[in-house]
Amino acid sequence: MAKSNLQFKTNYAVSSTIEPFYKGGKVQISKDEKFIFCTCGTRVNVLQIVTGKIVHSIEQDDQEDITSFALSLDDEILVTASKALLLKQWDWKQAQCTRSWRAIHNVPIASMTFDPTSTLLATGGCDGTIKLWDVVKQYCTHNLKGSSGVVHLVEFHPDISLLQLFSSASDCGIRMWDLRSSQCLCVLQSHYSPVTSLAFTSDGASMVSSGRDKICTVWDLKSRTTRRTVPVYEAVESVVLLPEDEDFSEIGVKTKEIHFITAGSKGVLRVWDASSARCVFAQTLPSYGDPRSLTYCLPLPSSLRLATVTAEHNILLYQLPSFTTQQQFVGFNDEVLDVKFLGKGDTHIVVATNSSQLKVFDLATSSCKILYGHTDTVLSLDVFKKASLFVSCAKDKSVRVWRQDPDSGQVCCVAQGCSHGNAVGSITCSRMKESFVVSGSQDCTIKVWDLPETIPETDGDMFQLTARVTEKAHDKDVNSVAVSPNDKLLVSGSQDRLAKLWSLGAPGADLALLGVFRGHRRGVWCVQFSPMDQVLASSSADGSVKLWSLQDFSCLKTFEGHDASVLKLIFVSRGTQLLTSGSDGLVKLWTIKTNECVKTLDAHQDKVWGLHATRKDDRVVTASADSNITVWTDVTEVEQAEEQAKQEDQILKKQELSNLLHEKKFLKALGLAISLDQPHTVLKVIKAIRQGEDGAKQLEKTVLKLRQDQKESMLRYCAVWNTNARSCLDAQAVIQVMLTHLSPEELLQYQGARAHLEGLIPYTGEVGECVCVVLADCVC
């Protein structure tokens, strides 16, 4: 009964996407601390910190990659430099280029910065020269030579009255330039590898420099000498001074001396006392997982926050002095391998990318939580029925169970198991209760892991899973495993081209092989049970999807339509339809009963590895190797409602047309028939006019009063009517009126008029001669 009332889905529409916005390069925060500017190939993206949304995207017209950019300190002007050796000035709020000019540098620009007044722009080139530009008067003011190699760092002294510029190049020295004389005042030598950042004290008397030689140097700028060399024991990419007027006693800052924060290869923020060269605070990170090196550290002084950028293109915001994480943004997901809806109401998604980290996105705000635990690439995910508990497996041969707190949204790892002999490529969980997990590995085995009755709430009480059953299931990698809705059956799909059905039996029992599904010509990528019927579906690298009977293991149906491997499939519409995704970047919707592909969704440029539907079956999420994650909404009911409204409107218009003809209001009737775009109805109106009293005059009067677009439609209809003996007289009557009263020039301005007129000639006598005259006059 339920199925008879079931509505088949016909279409999905994109409701939101999570796209890459940062692929490495410079990052800058606006002075009002509302926006983050970052490079992404040919674009500079502007991320709104509060919402996590890209609000502007500044793109180069020449499609050349942006090598550097700078935002003025008043947040008004954005200047970009590209590989095409062009500098472009933007009104970034309108995403409009206001000016562009040649950079004069012979090679691309590597660094750039504005002075405190936002009028001078310094650009450092790969040719070893530095050029200064007056962005108001629009000319080059200085050309500073003397650096050797790429000038990768330029900074103005904060006291603009000094007119000093600091730069560093491949020679590892820090040059101090006097802009009044365009001379290099001195070269500060301390580092033995490239200098990565400079930070000035508020009074401008001191400066701290960092380098990849694992030291930071404190400089006295008045005497131009080293005050202190601080060994920091890591390659430092960025240094930030702590504000002098704030209380940081809780992180060990006891004096008013210079204290600075370092960010570098160890991935840990540390606070140093410059006077004693001692580390007074080190950020604590999870003990597991690879250290993630930091590439940038940026201060947000007004809100007393700090932003860091990791080598994996994640941007994290910390609150000082506690160093608690406030927000996380994922700039680049790389290849997305799996995705699942998560949380009550499916408000979040958990994503496995080409990384050891899991990412949990809030779909409402795009903010992200990064989960550490696995030590190698995460390959597969699954979510329990309640959607607050989920599982993951990875190349590190382990499986992990995670819990999301429904109130705070915090996620922690509560259980793990590690006894596979190779990468674990697939995982699934029990459907009725949170009782067990099944994993399939590249070691050709399937393991069943029982969960404890009481699952820990926090990662401090992490439970160690042990496999209840280990079964040598296939001769090659196990690509997919799935549990039946009643938790009694298990199906596995393998690279050996087979799918196998297993009985899970009672707790403590071994797996029992029930049957083998043979028929795919290449490896099986995905297997799924129907939620309603005694069937299962499998997808394969041979480009097909097959539906199998659980009774006799026979193939019931085969769906063919993808041009490459079908990587994922799910049942929708209570098991009456299938959604499949493939290596061709397409997602297809199939109706099982008719074997018909109802819709093809095309939003990805690469393999679609991830595919999952919400519990309400109203949304779908897809994830691809093109780094994009797309959320789709079922728009079947909306489109059907629109179609129904359209049909009702057509019925009303037809009734109105009938009334107008009855009342002999021919002009309105003809206009309405044309608006319906129904040539047959228009012909009926023409016949009614001609059959009426003084039909020829009435037709002439009516046709000439039509608008130009309506006359264009009439001419198009006439070209078709003229080929039919039943309607040719009506067509010629209309054409006669148009040729008699409209000039050739006016006629030929109509869209497609020449083709329509030429099509009339073979079928028409005197009118055809008139048409020839019209065309000849136009040619003349």
N, C-alpha and C positions, 0 to 999 in steps of 0.2 A: 504493500500500500504506500509505503514511504517513497519507494522508487517511482511509482506512477505519478506522484506529485513533484518529482525531482525536476529542477530546472537545470538544463545543460548549460555550461559556460560557453560563451562564444568569443570573448575578447578580454584582454588585460591591458591596462594603460599604466605607464610609468608614473608613480606617485612621488618618488624621491630617489636620489642617487648619492652614493659616497664615492667621490672621485679623488684622484691624486691632486694635491695642490702645492706640494713642495718636493722637489727631486734633488735637493742639494744646492749649495751655493749660499749667497748672502741672505741673512734674515735681519730685519730692522723693525723696531716697535715705535709707533707714533708717540709723540711727546704727551698727548692726552691719554695715552695708555689704553686706547679703545681698539686699536687695530694692529695686526701683525702683517708686515709686508715680506713676501718670500718669493723666490724665483722658482719657476717650473717650466724649463725649456724655453719656449719663445714668449712666455708670459711672466708678468709679476702679478701674483694673486694677493688680494687684500682680504684677510680673515678678520671678521668681527669677533673679538674675544668673548663677549657675553654670550652670543648665540652659537658660536662655532661654525658659522656659515660664511661662505665666500660671498662678499658683497660687491666686489669689483674685480675684474680681471683685465689687466692692461696688456694687450698683445701687440707684438711687432707686426707691421704690415708685410715686411720682407721675409717673414717666417724664419728669420735667423735667431739662433739662441742668444739669450741675454747673458752677457758675461759679468756685468755688475750694475748696480743701481744705487741711488741715494735719495733719501727723503729729507727735505729741508727741515730745520729745527722748529719752524713755525707750522709744520704739517701741511703746507700749501703746495709746494712744488715737488714733483717726482721727476727725476732724470734717469733714463736708462741708457746703457751702452750695449751694443750688439756686436756680433762677429763681422757685421757689414761695415764696421768702423764709423757708425753713425751714433750721434748723441741725440736723444729725443726728450723734450720737455713736455710733461703731461699735466693736465688738470685731472688728477686721478679720481676725483669725486664724480666727474662726468665721463671718465674713461676716454678723454679726447686729447689728441696730440696737439699742443699749441705751437710747437716749434721743433724743427730738427736741423742739425748742422753736422758737417763732417768733423770728425774728432781730431784731425791733423796727425794724430798718432799713426805710425806706419803699420802697427799691429794692434790686436784687440786690447781694450782697457781691462786691467785686472782689478782695480780698486778705485773707489771714489767716495768723497765725503763733502758735506757743506760746512761752512764756517758758522759761528754762533749767530751771525746776523742774517743768515740765509740768503746772502747776496753773492758770495764767492763759492765756486765749486772747484775742488781739486780732483784731478784724474791721474791715476798712476798707470802707465802702460807697460806692456810686455817688452817694449823697446828700451826700457831703462829711463824714460823721460817722465817728468811730471808737468802737467799743464794746469793753469788756473784760469777760470772763466768767470766773467761778470755776467750772471744770468739776468740781471736787470737791464744793463746797457748792451748785452749780447755781443761780447767780444772776448778774445783771449788776452789775458793780462800778463801772464808769466809763462815762460818755458824753461823749466829747471832741469839741467843736465848734470850728470855726474854719478848717478846710481848705476850699478852693474847688475844686469839681469832684470827679471820681472819685479816691478814695484808693486808688491802685494798688500801694502799697508800705507795709508795716508791719514793723518789726523791733525786738525788745527789745535793750537794751544787755546784753552778755554778763555783766556784773557785776550780779546780781539785787539786791544790797544797795542799789544806786543807784536802783532802781525808775524807770528811764527807758525811754521808748518813742520811737522815731523813725518818722516817717511822711513820705510825699511824695504830692502830688496834682497836679492839672493845672496849678497855679500855678508848678511847677518848683522850689519851695523845699523844704527838708528841715526839718520841724518836730521840735523836741526837747520831749517832754512829761515833766513831773514827775508821777508817778502818786500821790504823797502828797497833792498839792494839786489835782490834775487841771488844772493850768495849763500853758500852752505857755511854756517857758523862753525859747526863741528860735527864729528861723527862719534856717537857714543858707542864704545866697543865693550861688550861684556858677554854676549851670547855667541855660541859656536854652531848654532843652527838657526834657520829663519825665525825672526821675531813674529809672533802670532797676534799679539794685541798690546795696546797701550791704555793706561788708565791714569787720569790726572786727579790730584787732590783738589778740593774746593778752592783753596787759595792759589792754586796754580804753581806753587813753589816746588812740588815734588811730583814724580811720575813713577808708576810701576810698569815694567815690561815683562812679558812672558814669552817663552820659547819652547821648542820641542827638545831642547837640550836639558830639560828637567830642572831648570832653575828659573826663578823670578828675580828681577833686579829692581831695587828701589834707587831712584836717581834724584840728586839735588840739582834742580834745573838752573839755579842761580850760579852755582860754581861749576855746573856741568860735569859732576863727578858721581861715582857710585857711592851711595850711602850704605847699602847693604845688599848682599847676594844671599837669596834664600833658596836652599836646595829643597825641591818639592817632590822629587822621586817619581815623577811621571811627566810625559810629554804634555805640556799645557797648551790648550788652544785658545783659552780666554781667561782674562782676569778682570774682576770687578771690585772696586773699593766699597767697603761698608760705609754707610752714612755716619758722619762723625757726631751728629747731634742726637742719635738714637741710643736707646739702652739695649745692648746685646749681651748683658751679663749672663743670661741663661745658656749661652753657647760659649762661655769662657772668655768673653772680652771684658777685661778688668781695667784697662787703661784707655787713655784718649789717643794713644799712638795709632799710627796707620795700621789698619787691618784690611786684608783683602781676601777675596774668594777665588779659588782656582777651579777650573773645569778642564778635564783632559782625558787621557787615554784610559784611566781606571774607571771612568764613569761615575765618580764620586765627587760631590761638592765638598771642598774643605776650606776652612777659615784659618788664615795665618796671621800671626803677630809679626809685623815687619821688624820691630825693634829687637826681638829675641830670636827671630827666624824659627819660631816654634808653631806647630799646628795646634790650635786651641779647640778646634771642632772638626769632626769628620761625619759626614752624612752616613746613616746606616741603611744598608740595602738588603734585600732578601739574600740569604746565604747560597741559594741555588741559582742556576742559570748563568749564562755567559755575562761577563761585565760588558756594559754597552758604553763605548767611549762617547764623550761629549765633544761637539764641534763648535758650539757657541754658548756663551752665557751673557745674558742681557739684563740690565737693571730696570726695574719699574719703580723709581724712587717715590713717586707720589703715593702709591698704594703699598709701599714697602714690600714689593714682591720681586721675584727673580724668575727669568725665563731661561730654560736650557734647551738646546737642540742636540739630539743624539745622532750618532752615525747612521741609525736606521730611519732617520728623517721624522722622528717624533718630537713634538714640541711640548714641554712640560712647564707649568707655572707653579712656583712654590711661594708660600707665605713666609716672610721673615718675622721674627727670628726663629720660629719653630721648624722651618724647612719642611712643613707639611705640604703634600701635593694638593693643589687646588683644582687644576684642570689639566687634561692631556688631549693633545690633538695629534692625529696620525696623518703625516704629510704624504706618505707613499706606502701603499700596501704591498707592492711587488705583486707576485702571482698569488691570487686568492684560490686556495685549494678546497675550502669547504665553508659553509655558512649555515647557521640554524637560528630560528626565532627563539627567544628566551624571555622568561619573566611572565608574571601574571598579566594577561592582556596582550602578550607578545609585543611588549614595548621596546625590547632590546634585541640585538642580534649578537651572536658570538661568532667570531671569524677566525679561521685558520689561514694564515698567509705563509709565504715561503720563509718562515722564521720559526724560532723556538718559542716565540711569545704568542699568546692568545690575546685577541682584542675584543672587548665588549663595548659595543656602540649603543648609546641611547638614541633611538630613532627620532625623538622629538628635538634634541639639541645638537646631535652629531658629536657630542663630547664622548670621550673614549676612556676606558680603563684598560691598562695593559697588564696582563697576567703572566707572571714568571713562574717557571716550574720545570717545564721540559728543557732538555739541553740540546735538542736537535729539532729539525723541522717537524711541525705538527701536521699530520696528514689527514685526519678524519675526526668528525664530531658527531655526537648524538645527544638528544635531550629527552629526559624522562617526561612522563605524562603531566606531572604538576608544573613542569617548565622552570622550576627553581634549581633543579639538580641536573647537571649535564656531565658528559664524559668526553675525554679526548685521548688520542693515541698518536705516537710520533715515531720518527726514525731512531730515537734513543732507546727503542725496544720496550717502552713503558706505556702503561695506561694510567690515566688520572681521572679522579672524580672531583667535581667542583660544585660548590654551593653558592648561590646568589641570595643575599639577604633581601627579602621582598620589600622591606621598608627603606633601608639605606642604599640599596643597589650594590653594596660591596660584595666582592666575589673572593672566595678563598678555596684552596685545594684541601679536601677533607680525606682523600684516600688515594693510594697509588699502588700499582702492582708492576713488577719487573721480572718476568721469567721467560719472555720470548727470546729466541736466538737470533732474530733479525728485526728489521724495521716492521712496525705494526701499521698496516695500511688501511685497516677498516675496523669499525667498532659500532656496536649497537647495544641497546639496553632493553630491559624487560618492559612490557607495555602496560601490564595491569598494576603491578606494585613496584616499588623501588627495591627489587630483590636481587637482581643479578645483572652482569654485563658480559657480553660476548665479544671477543676480539679475533680478527683474522690477520695473519702475518705473512711476510715474505719468506718465512721459514716453513711455509706450506701447512701450518697447523692452525687449529681453532682452539681457543681457550675460553672456558666459562668461569667467570669470577663471581663468587657470592658476596653480596654486600651485607654488613652487619645490620641487625634489626634496628639499632639506634645509630644513625650516621652522625659523626662528630659535627659540631657547629662551627668550629674554627680550625685553622691549619695547625694550631699548637697541639691538637690531639689527633694528628693525622693517622688514619688507619692503614695498616699495611695489608694489601689484598694478597690472597694466595689463590692460585687457580684450582678450582674443584675438578675440572676435566681438561685434559689436553688430548686433542685428536689430530692425527696426521690425516688431513682432509683431502688434499689435492696434490698433484704432481708439480704444480707451479704456484706462483704467488696467489694468495687469497686476496682478491680485490674488493669484495663486498660481502657483508653478512647482514641478515635481517631476522628479527623475531616476529612470529605470528601474533595477531591481536590477543589470543588467549594464552600466550606464553608457553605453549606446548610444543611448537615446531620451530625449527631454525633452518634457514636456507643460506647457502654459501655460493658465491660465484668466483671463478678463478681464471687466471691467465691460460689455464689448460683447456679452455673453451667449454667447460662443463659447469652446470649448476647442480648442487646436491641438496636433497631434503633430509633433514635430521630430526629425530625425536629427542626433545630435551628431557622428557621423563620426569620423574619425581626428584626432589632435591637429594643430591648425593649420588644419583644414577649417572651412568656414562651416556655419551651420545650414541644413538642407534641410527644407522643409515637406512632410510626408508626408500629412497629412489634417486635416480640420476636423470637430469634433463639434458638430452643431447640434441644438437641441431645448429648451434652457432658455428660459424666458420672461423671465427677468431675469438680472442679472449673476451670473457664476460666482465663488464665494468661495474654493473649495478644489478641488484636483485631486490625486489620488494613484494610483500604479501598484499593482496587486496584487503581492504578493511571490512568488506561485506561478503565476498564470495569465496568459494573454495578454489581460488586460482592465485597464481603469482606471475609477476612480470620480470623479464630480464632484458638488459640492454648490452650491446656488444660492440667491439671494435669493427665488426663487419657492417656497421651502419644500420642494423635492424633492431627492433624491439619485438620480443615474443611473449605471448601469453600462454601459460601452461596450466593444465589441469592437475590438481593435487590428488585426484582419484587414481588416474592411470598414467600420469606423467607425460601425457601427449601434448603436442603443441596445438593450441586451439586457434590462435591467430598470429599473424606476423604483420608488423607495421613497418613500412619502408618509406623513407622520405628525407632522412639526413644524408648528406654527402660524405660524411666521415663518421668516426667513432661516436656512439651515443654513450655519454659519460654518466649521466644521472637520469633517474626517472622517479616520479611520485604519482600516486593515485589521488585524484580530486573528484569532486561531485559524488561523494559516497561510493567510490570505486567504479563509477560508470565512465570516467574519462581518465586520460593519462596526460601528464606533462613530462616532456623529455628535453634534455639539453645535450648539445654535442660539441665536438671539436670544431665544427663549422661556425661556432659563435651564435647559433640559432637556438631558440626555445620553441618547441612545437606542442600544440594542444590537440589531442586525439580523442574522438568519441569511439569507445570500444565496440559498441554494437554495430556501427556502420564501417569501421576500419578507416574512417575519414579523418584527415588532418584539417581541423576546423580553423586553426589560426597559427601563423608563424610570427613569433616575436623576435625582432631584430634590434638589439641595443648593445651588443658586445662585438669586439673586434678580434677576439681570440677564444680559446677553449673555455666553455662554461662548465667549471668543475662543481660549483655549488648550486643546489636547487632545493628549496624547502617551502612548505606552505604553513600558514597559521592554523591553529586548532579550529577556528571558525571557518576556515576554507575561503576567506575573502581576500587574502593577500598572499603574494608569493615573493620570495627573495631569490635573486640569482647572483652568482659571484663568478668572476672570470679571471683568466690569466692576463687580461688587459688592465688589471688593477682596479677595475670598477665593480661596485656592488650596487645592484638596482633592486628597488622595491616596487612591485607591481600590484595594482589594485584591480579586482574583478569589476569590470564595468558593464557586464552583461545586462543587468537590470536597468542601469542608466540608459544604455543604448536602446533597449527595447522600449523603455518609456518614451524616449525621444522619437523612435520610429512610430509608436502608437499615436503620439501627439501630432506627428507629421501626417499620418493617415487621416486622423480626425480632421485636421486642418484642410486636407485635400477634399474630404467629403463635404465640409462646409462650403468650400470654394466652388465645388461642382454644383451644389444646391443654389448658391448665389448666382452662378453662371446661368443656370436654368431659369432663375427668376429674371435676370437681366434680359435674356433672349425673349422671354414671354412679354416683358415690358418694352421690348424693342429698343433697349439702351445698348446699341451695338458697339459703340466705342469702348464703354466700360467692359462689356462682355469680351471683346477682342483682347483688350489689355490684360484682363484676368486670365484668359486662356493662355496667352503668351507667358505670363508669370508662372503658370503651372508647368510650363515647358512640355506641353502635350500637343504635338502637331495634329493628331487626329481631332482633338477638341477644337483647335483653331480652325481646322478645315470645316467642321460642323458649323461654326459661327459664320465663316465666309459663305457657305452654302445658304444659310438662313438669311444673310443679308441679300444675296443675289436673287433669292426666290421671293423676296418681299416686294412691296410696291416701289417702282422706280429703283430697281436693284442696282443698276450700273452707277447711277449718281450717288446712291447711298454708300456703295462700296468705295467710290472715289473719295467721298467726303470723310469716311471713317479711316481709310488707310493713310491719308495725308495728315490726319491729326495725331497719328502715332508718334511716339518719341523715336529718336534715332536708333537706340538699342533695340526697340521693338520692331522697327523696320528691318534691321539687320537679321533678326530672328525670322521675320516673314520671308525675306529673300532666301534664307537657308531652307526653310520649309518648302518654298515654291520649287526649288531645284530638285527636291525629292518628288513632290506631287506631280511635277511635269513629266516624270517617267512612267506614270500610271494612267491608263486610259480613263479610269473613273474620276480622277481628280485633275487631269491636265487642263480642262477648260477653266476651272476655278483658279489654278496656278497662273494661267496666261492672263486671266482678267486682272489679277493683282499685279502681275509684272507689267501689263499694259499701263496701268495707273502710274506705277513707279517710273517707268521709262518716259512717259509723257510729261510728268511734272517735275522730275528731278534731273538736274544737269549731270552729264557724264562724270565730271570731277567729283560732284557730291556723292554719286553712287559708288564710285571706286574708292571712296574713303571708308566705306563700310568694311568691317572685318570679313575677310575671305570673299569679298564681292567678285573679284576677277574670276576665281575658280567657279563660283556659283553661276555666274553669267555665261562662262564658256561651256558649262555643263548643260545650259538651256538650248544651245544652238542646234544640236543634232535632232532634237525632238520638236522643234518649233518652226512654223512657217514665217508669217509676216513679223511676228515678235522676234524670231531668230534674226531676221534681217536688221531689225532695230538694235538688237543686242550687238551685232557685228559693227553697226555704225557707232554705237557707244564706245566699244573697245577701240575702234579705229581712231575716233576723235581723241581718245585718251592718249593713244600712242603718238599721234601727231602733236 
